[in-house]
Amino acid sequence: MRLEIPDDIMTLAGLTEQGCLIELSVHLYAGRRLSFGQALRLSGLNRVEFEHQLAQRDISLYTVDDLHEDVETLRALGRL
């Protein structure tokens, strides 16, 4: 699939093509629409660069919900 965004919109937003992909991937990851790996691939960055982008926006890689899910899984497995 190819998505075209008019140049004037990109200029108004102050984004390059790469910047737009980063913003989109970060937004979709933060909204839990994409996994970390999927968002990483969309961004075109390497893992460290993408983690840095998330950190700059105070977006955690491991959420409280993730912790609760892990605790429940451990309980179900009898390890807690």
Sequence and secondary structure as in RCSB ss.txt:
>XXXX:A:sequence
MRLEIPDDIMTLAGLTEQGCLIELSVHLYAGRRLSFGQALRLSGLNRVEFEHQLAQRDISLYTVDDLHEDVETLR
ALGRL
>XXXX:A:secstr
      HHHHHHHT  HHHHHHHHHHHHHHTTSS HHHHHHHHT  HHHHHHHHHHTT  SS HHHHHHHHHHHH
HTT  
